Structures are given as structure tokens and as C-alpha cells.
Amino acid sequence: MAGSLDIRMKVISFCHYLQGPACSQYLADMGADVIKIEPLKGAFERHWSGGNSWVTDVSAFSLAVNRNKRSISIDLKSEEGLTLVRSLIAEADVVVENYRPGVLDRLGLGYEAVCAINPAIIYASASGLGATGPASGRPGQDLLMQARSGLIAATGGGEEGPAVVGAAIVDQHGGSLLAMGILAAYVRRLQTSKGTRVESSLFSAAIDLQVEALTKYYAAPGREALLERGRNVGSWYHDAPYGLYRLSDTHIVLSMNDAVKLAEALDSEDLRALSAVDRYAERDRYATVMAGVLVSRSFAELSARFDAHGIWFERVQTYEDLRADPQANHMGVFSEIDVNGKSATLISHPLRYDGEVPALARMPLYPGSDSREIMTEMGLSADRQADLVEKGVVGLPQAGRR
């Protein structure tokens, strides 16, 4: 079994919030059979959805991270529930979890206990700040790791001070890194029949996001003052005008561009006079002049000029703009799903395989959506299933429990 290339990876997921569910969703999209083990009342993401973003009684947060999985809700504090879970683990390839360090150990489902059930298991854990070390017990959440990793300081760093990134990018990156680690371990298992313990953390993910910036920072002379810059300059290590600028009707960003081309595209004597300056050493001066040149121009005028001169730029789009973006729609970025008669917009898997985006095959709208199917696959009789449900060991899906 372990050496066969035609088996379907079976993943038992003890995941909630974002990092772990994002990881297992990537795996499910790629064809893994992901069984989400949930408490009877459901995982955290079923009960909270920022921005009051619910689709009927279903959390948009849950819709964002549970695509193509199956759900069974089990009372893990009951011995019968643990027996069911151990049976699932015995037939699995992967266990993935993102509880605080020690939680699954206390339930008897830690690494050593799971290895005793299935010696070839891939046991993947995602934590906030790692499983050991002086800060391992501290809360681990996206915003906190943005701060601790220096990302907020580097993202701001200018006249207006530090700036928070406007999405949970650390969680999402952490999920993708954990999925990558699981796939690497799975290849190893196919080659050697050996399992692997895979560990990731939000803290390491936040640092990994900045591998270019941090490596350059620690190699740079006079680095203590490098993060300081004017409000238009978007990065501490790029030449101006790299950054954000206001136009008369919108905002744009300018990437790495030739100073002579920029001056010609804008027909600006002020920029021509600065074409030969060191645009890193004098980045604030150059960016300030650029801002003054751009502020009265319209996007329609500039986009035509910039395209003609090969300037790298983009308009700053809102989420509404993105939904209508013809390139995003051409790429199949968005998909629609019916949720109890109401349409919800989802974000598709980010990769293509043989030219196709993985299909949205199923969505467990409620905890335990697939409890009966999974118990049947386990060989449990209808009477045994009914007994487990009646005892509150296994839960069935219930709509309207928001």
C-alpha cells in the first residue's frame, strides 16, 4: 500500500481557524480524501465570520477553507469517539492538526500515540510559535506574527509608521508551507514506506514570507535606519519610485522602472533633472517629485502613456474591481456555489493541472455533513450508527445552528 502510486492520499484533519484548514484544503483540491474531524458543534471557523459575512446560516470563513473535504463530528472526550478516530487513523496516510502544542497529546492522539496505531503515518502539526522554546506557549495568530516577525514594521516604516497587512497572509502562507511539507513526506513514504513528522508554525511562515527582505537587510550597511522612508516609497530596499502614488481619480503603484523612460512618458523636466541621481540614496527626494508630477494626472491619460513607454504600473483595485477583472475571470479565480438557495462567491485553487483548475466537487456546509457516509465506509451497521448518534458520540448535520 505505502509503495503504490495509484492510491489516494487519505488525510485525517484536526484543524480549525485558518492555517490548518487552508493546508488540508490545498490537499483536498489536489485529490486527497480529507476527513475533517470536528467537535459536535463544529470547528471555530463555523461560528465566526468577520464582517458579518454569512451566507444564510453558513459562515463565509468556513466556505473559504473547507472546499472538497468531508466532515464527521465526533465527541473526542468519549472513549467510543476516540475509538472511531483511531480506526480512521489506522487506515490513513496523514494526520494534520493545528491545535496548541499538547492538546492532542492530552486526548491520546499525539505523535507517539498515533505512531503506535500507524507506524507509517505522516503526522503534520502547525502551531503559532513552534512546539518548543521560550515562546511556544504564547498565543499564535496572524496579526501577532506579523508584528513579531517585523513584517508590520517593514510594511510601514515610513512617515506614517508601521502598517498592518490587510489580509491573513501569514496563516495562508503557513497553510501552503504545511501542505508542501506533507507532500514531500508523502513522496518519501512512497519511496521508503516510512512516515515523517512535519512541523510548521505561523512565526516561521511570517519570516519565510520575508526571506528576500531579511537576507538583504542583514547584509546591508547602516541597516538600522533603512526602514525609514517617505510615505510614497513602498519598500525599504527598492529604488524610487517603487511605491504608491495618488492620481486625480485613483491610486497607482509604480514598480522598478528606468528613470529616463519615466521622464519621457510623463514629459516632465523635473524628472529629467533627476534621471541620473542615485534613486536609492535619494529615494525620498525622487518619490516626492514623482508624487507632485502624478497627482493632477488621470489614470486614463497615464495608462496610455505608460503602456506606450513600457512602464511597469498597476491601478490599485478594490475587491469590487477585482471581481470584475477580466484577467481574473479568464483565469477562473472565482467560482460560485449554492448555499441553501443563495449564491456564494469562492476563490478557486490557485494552480492549474493540465490546464485545468481543480473542480469544486463538494462542500461540507455543516459539521458532520458526511458522518453517515464515513461511518458506512468504516463498516458500521445502521444500528451501530444510530446508537452512536443517539449517545452524542457522533453528530449529524443540522442547519440553522449559527
C-alpha positions in Angstrom: 0.0 0.0 0.0 2.6 2.5 1.0 4.7 2.0 -2.1 1.8 2.1 -4.6 1.5 5.1 -6.8 -2.2 4.7 -7.6 -3.6 5.1 -4.1 -5.5 8.2 -3.0 -3.9 10.0 -0.1 -6.2 9.8 3.0 -5.9 12.7 5.4 -7.4 12.9 8.9 -7.7 16.6 9.7 -7.9 18.0 13.3 -7.8 21.6 12.1 -9.6 24.9 12.9 -9.1 28.6 12.3 -7.2 29.2 9.0 -3.6 27.8 8.9 -4.6 24.1 9.2 -7.8 24.2 7.2 -6.0 26.1 4.4 -3.4 23.3 4.3 -5.9 20.5 4.1 -8.0 22.4 1.5 -5.0 22.5 -0.8 -4.6 18.8 -0.4 -8.3 18.1 -0.9 -8.2 20.2 -4.1 -5.3 18.1 -5.4 -7.3 14.9 -4.9 -6.6 13.8 -1.3 -9.5 12.3 0.7 -9.6 14.8 3.6 -11.8 13.8 6.5 -12.3 16.8 8.8 -12.8 15.7 12.4 -14.9 18.3 14.2 -16.4 18.8 17.6 -20.2 18.1 17.7 -20.9 21.9 17.5 -18.3 22.4 14.7 -14.9 23.9 14.3 -14.1 27.5 15.2 -14.5 28.8 11.6 -18.1 27.7 11.6 -19.1 30.1 14.4 -17.2 33.2 13.5 -17.0 35.1 10.2 -15.5 38.6 10.2 -17.5 41.4 8.6 -20.8 39.6 9.5 -20.2 37.6 6.3 -22.7 34.8 6.4 -24.4 33.0 3.5 -27.8 32.1 5.0 -26.7 30.3 8.2 -23.2 29.2 6.9 -20.1 31.1 7.8 -18.2 32.5 4.8 -15.0 31.8 6.7 -15.9 28.1 6.7 -16.7 28.2 3.0 -13.3 29.8 2.3 -11.3 26.9 3.8 -13.3 23.6 3.7 -13.7 23.0 0.0 -13.6 19.4 -1.2 -13.4 17.9 2.3 -15.7 15.6 4.1 -16.8 16.3 7.7 -17.6 14.0 10.6 -18.3 15.4 14.0 -17.2 13.3 16.9 -17.0 13.8 20.7 -13.3 13.3 21.3 -13.9 13.3 25.1 -15.7 10.0 24.8 -13.9 6.6 24.6 -16.2 5.5 21.8 -15.4 8.6 19.8 -11.7 8.1 20.3 -12.1 4.5 19.2 -13.7 5.7 15.9 -10.9 8.2 15.3 -8.2 5.6 16.0 -9.9 3.4 13.4 -9.7 6.2 10.9 -6.1 6.9 11.7 -5.2 3.3 11.2 -6.1 3.5 7.6 -4.8 7.0 6.9 -1.7 8.3 5.3 -1.6 11.7 7.0 -2.8 13.2 10.3 -2.7 17.0 10.2 -3.5 19.3 13.2 -3.1 22.9 14.3 -4.2 22.9 17.9 -2.0 24.4 20.6 1.0 22.2 21.5 -0.1 19.4 23.8 -3.8 19.5 23.1 -3.9 16.3 21.1 -1.4 14.6 23.4 -3.9 15.1 26.3 -6.6 13.4 24.1 -4.3 10.5 23.5 -3.8 11.5 19.8 -0.3 12.9 20.0 2.5 11.9 17.7 3.8 8.9 19.7 0.3 7.5 20.3 -0.7 7.9 16.6 2.6 6.2 15.5 1.7 3.3 17.7 -1.5 2.9 15.7 0.0 3.5 12.3 3.8 3.4 12.2 4.0 4.8 8.6 1.8 7.8 9.4 2.8 11.3 8.3 2.0 13.5 11.3 1.9 17.2 10.5 1.5 19.8 13.1 1.1 23.6 12.7 1.5 25.8 15.7 1.8 29.5 16.4 5.4 29.8 17.6 6.6 26.2 17.4 6.1 23.2 19.7 9.1 24.0 22.0 11.1 27.1 23.0 10.6 30.0 25.4 7.6 31.5 23.4 5.9 28.3 22.4 3.1 28.8 24.9 2.2 32.3 23.7 -0.9 32.9 21.5 -0.2 32.4 17.8 -2.4 34.4 15.4 -1.8 36.1 12.1 -1.6 39.7 13.3 0.6 38.8 16.3 3.1 37.0 14.0 3.0 40.0 11.5 4.2 42.1 14.5 6.7 39.7 15.9 8.3 38.9 12.6 9.0 42.5 11.7 6.5 42.4 8.8 4.4 45.3 10.2 7.5 47.4 10.8 8.8 46.8 7.3 5.4 47.3 5.6 5.0 50.7 7.2 8.4 52.1 8.2 7.7 55.5 6.7 6.3 58.8 7.8 3.0 57.3 9.0 4.6 54.5 11.0 4.1 50.7 10.9 1.2 49.3 8.8 -0.7 46.0 9.2 -1.1 43.9 6.1 -4.8 43.8 5.1 -5.3 40.1 5.0 -4.3 37.0 6.9 -1.3 36.3 4.7 0.8 34.6 7.3 -2.0 32.0 8.0 -2.4 31.3 4.3 1.3 31.0 3.7 1.6 28.8 6.7 -1.1 26.5 5.3 0.7 26.3 1.9 4.0 25.5 3.5 2.5 22.7 5.6 0.8 21.3 2.6 4.2 21.4 0.8 5.8 19.6 3.7 3.1 16.9 3.7 3.5 16.3 0.0 7.3 16.0 0.4 6.8 13.5 3.3 4.3 11.5 1.2 6.8 11.2 -1.7 9.3 9.9 0.9 6.7 7.4 2.2 6.0 6.1 -1.3 9.8 5.6 -1.8 10.7 4.1 1.6 7.4 3.2 3.4 8.5 5.4 6.3 6.4 8.1 8.0 7.5 11.6 8.9 6.8 14.1 11.5 6.2 17.5 9.8 6.2 20.7 11.9 5.4 24.3 10.8 4.5 27.5 12.6 3.0 30.8 11.9 6.1 32.5 13.2 8.3 30.6 10.7 5.8 31.3 7.9 5.9 35.0 8.6 9.7 35.0 8.5 9.7 32.9 5.3 7.5 35.5 3.6 10.3 37.9 4.1 13.3 35.8 3.0 14.4 38.3 0.4 13.9 41.3 2.5 15.6 39.9 5.7 18.6 38.5 3.8 19.2 41.8 2.2 18.6 43.7 5.5 21.2 41.7 7.5 23.7 42.2 4.7 23.2 45.9 4.3 25.4 48.6 5.8 23.8 51.1 8.2 20.8 48.8 8.4 19.2 50.4 11.5 17.9 53.3 9.5 17.0 51.5 6.3 13.3 51.0 7.0 12.7 54.8 7.3 11.3 56.3 4.2 8.8 58.7 2.8 5.1 57.8 2.5 5.2 57.1 -1.2 8.1 54.6 -1.1 6.8 51.1 -0.9 9.9 49.2 0.0 13.0 49.9 2.0 15.3 48.1 -0.4 14.0 49.2 -3.8 15.0 52.3 -5.8 12.4 55.1 -6.1 9.8 55.5 -7.4 8.9 51.9 -6.3 5.7 52.5 -4.3 2.2 54.0 -4.1 1.0 57.3 -5.7 -2.2 59.3 -5.8 -3.7 60.4 -9.1 -6.6 62.8 -9.7 -9.0 59.9 -9.8 -7.4 56.9 -8.2 -4.1 55.5 -6.9 -1.4 53.6 -8.8 1.7 51.7 -7.9 5.0 52.0 -9.9 7.4 49.1 -9.9 11.0 49.0 -11.0 11.4 51.4 -14.0 14.0 53.2 -15.9 14.3 56.9 -14.9 14.7 58.2 -18.4 11.7 56.3 -19.7 9.6 57.6 -16.8 10.6 61.2 -17.5 9.8 60.8 -21.2 6.5 59.1 -20.5 5.4 61.9 -18.2 7.2 64.6 -20.3 8.5 66.1 -17.0 11.5 68.4 -16.8 11.6 67.9 -13.1 12.0 64.1 -13.5 14.5 64.6 -16.4 16.7 66.6 -14.0 16.7 63.7 -11.5 17.3 60.9 -14.1 21.0 60.5 -13.1 20.6 60.6 -9.3 21.1 57.6 -7.1 17.4 56.7 -6.7 18.1 54.6 -3.7 20.2 57.0 -1.7 17.8 59.8 -2.7 14.6 57.8 -2.9 12.5 60.2 -0.8 13.5 63.2 -2.9 12.8 61.4 -6.2 9.5 59.9 -4.9 8.3 63.3 -3.7 8.9 64.9 -7.1 7.2 61.9 -8.7 4.2 62.3 -6.4 3.9 66.0 -7.4 4.0 65.1 -11.1 1.3 62.5 -10.8 -1.2 64.0 -8.5 -3.0 66.0 -11.1 -3.0 63.4 -13.9 -5.9 61.0 -14.6 -5.5 57.2 -14.9 -6.8 57.1 -18.4 -4.1 59.6 -19.5 -1.3 57.9 -17.7 -2.1 54.3 -18.6 -1.9 55.2 -22.3 1.4 57.0 -21.8 2.9 54.3 -19.6 1.9 51.4 -21.9 3.4 53.2 -24.8 6.7 53.6 -23.0 6.8 50.2 -21.4 6.4 51.4 -17.8 5.6 48.9 -15.1 2.5 50.1 -13.2 -0.9 49.0 -12.0 -4.0 50.7 -10.7 -4.9 50.0 -7.1 -8.0 47.9 -7.4 -10.7 47.4 -4.8 -12.2 44.0 -4.1 -15.1 45.1 -6.3 -12.7 45.9 -9.1 -11.1 42.5 -8.7 -14.4 40.7 -9.0 -14.9 42.3 -12.4 -11.2 42.0 -13.5 -11.3 40.3 -17.0 -7.9 38.6 -16.4 -9.0 37.2 -13.0 -12.2 35.8 -14.6 -10.3 34.4 -17.6 -8.1 32.5 -15.1 -11.1 31.0 -13.3 -10.1 32.7 -10.0 -13.7 32.8 -8.8 -16.4 30.1 -8.6 -20.0 30.2 -7.4 -21.6 27.8 -5.0 -25.3 27.4 -4.0 -25.8 27.6 -0.2 -29.3 26.9 0.7 -30.6 28.8 -2.3 -28.2 31.7 -2.1 -25.1 32.1 -4.2 -21.7 32.5 -2.6 -18.5 33.5 -4.4 -15.5 31.4 -3.6 -11.8 31.7 -4.6 -10.6 28.7 -6.6 -7.5 26.7 -6.1 -4.5 28.8 -7.2 -2.8 26.3 -9.6 -3.7 24.6 -12.8 -3.1 21.0 -13.6 -3.0 20.1 -17.3 -4.6 23.5 -18.0 -7.5 23.0 -15.5 -8.3 24.4 -12.1 -9.4 21.6 -9.7 -13.2 21.4 -9.6 -15.2 22.2 -6.5 -16.6 18.8 -6.0 -18.2 19.1 -2.5 -18.6 21.4 0.4 -19.5 20.3 4.0 -21.9 23.0 4.8 -22.4 21.8 8.4 -20.5 19.8 11.0 -21.0 16.1 10.4 -22.2 16.6 6.8 -20.6 13.3 5.9 -20.8 11.4 9.2 -23.1 8.7 7.9 -21.1 8.2 4.7 -17.8 7.9 6.6 -19.3 5.5 9.3 -20.7 3.3 6.5 -17.3 3.2 4.8 -15.9 2.1 8.2 -18.2 -0.9 8.1 -20.5 0.3 10.9 -24.1 -1.1 10.7 -27.1 1.2 10.6 -28.0 0.2 14.2 -24.5 1.0 15.4 -24.6 4.3 13.6 -27.9 5.2 15.2 -26.6 4.2 18.6 -23.5 6.5 18.3 -25.7 9.4 17.2 -28.2 8.8 20.0 -25.4 8.8 22.6 -24.0 12.0 21.2 -20.7 10.4 20.2 -21.2 11.3 16.5 -23.1 14.3 15.2 -25.2 14.7 12.1 -25.6 17.9 10.1 -28.1 20.5 11.5 -29.0 23.6 9.5 -29.8 26.8 11.3 -27.2 26.4 14.1 -25.4 29.7 13.7 
